[in-house]
Amino acid sequence: MNVIYAVFRSRTQALAFAGEMRARGVGCHVVATPSGLGMGCGLSVRLGAEHKSTAERVVRARNYDSFYAFVSVGRMNGTSFTKKI
């Protein structure tokens, strides 16, 4: 399963977003923001890539001002990378 991260600068808003996604039946996990993003101690919400459109609708509807981006994280030739999507 491909996963994406919804990256937030606010812990409160990351937790609220996760609750909104779960209320819509989307399985997700609150995790530390991937270190490659340099966002300090922020939290992200990890979810299946197939739920990105639902996640985008929730972010727009709730107007989370601390939302940074949706990102994917991968490895290539032993090196980790992050990509805004």
N, C-alpha and C positions, 0 to 999 in steps of 0.2 A: 504494500500500500504506500502510495506517495503521500507525504505529509507536507503541510505548510505551517508557518507560524504567523499569528497576528501579533505584532509587536506593539507594546504600549509603554509609555513613559511613566504612567501612573499605575501603581499596584491596584488601587481601588477600581479603576476602570477596567483593568485586565480581568479582575474577578467578576465584575458586573457583566462584561462581555461573555465570559465563560458561562455564567448563569443563564444569560439570554440564549446562548447556543444550545445549552442542555434543555432549556424549556421548549426548544424547537426539535428536540429529539436527536441532536447532533452530539456524538461522543467527542469529548475534547479533554485536554489536560492542561493545567496551569503549570508552566515550567520556567526556569531561569532563561532569560533572553540569551540566545546563542552569542558566545563571546566575540565572534568575528564582527558583530555589529557595533561594538564599542558603546553600548548603551548603559554601561555601569550596572547597577543592580536592578534593572527593570525586569518585569515579568512579561512573558509571552503566553499565548494560548496555542497549543499544538492541536491540529485537527487534520482530518483527511482532506486531500486536495479536492476531492469531489464535492466538498461542502463550501468551496470558495465563494460561489455566488450567494449563498445564504449568508455567509459571513460578511460579504460586502454590503448586503442589504441591511444587516443589523448595525454595522458601523455607520452607515448613512442615516438610518432611522434614529439612532441614539445620539448622533453627533458627538462622538467621543473625541474631545480636543487633544487628548494625549496619545491618540493612535498615531503610530509612525508609519507602518507599512505591513503588507503581507510579504513574507520572504520564504524562499525555499533554501534548504541547507543540503549540501551534498559533498561527496568526496571524489576527487579525480587524481589518479596517480599518487595516492597517499596524502593528498593535501585537501583540507576542508575548505569549502567556499560557501558564501551566502549570496543570494541573488534576489533583489526586489522583483516582485511579480505583480 
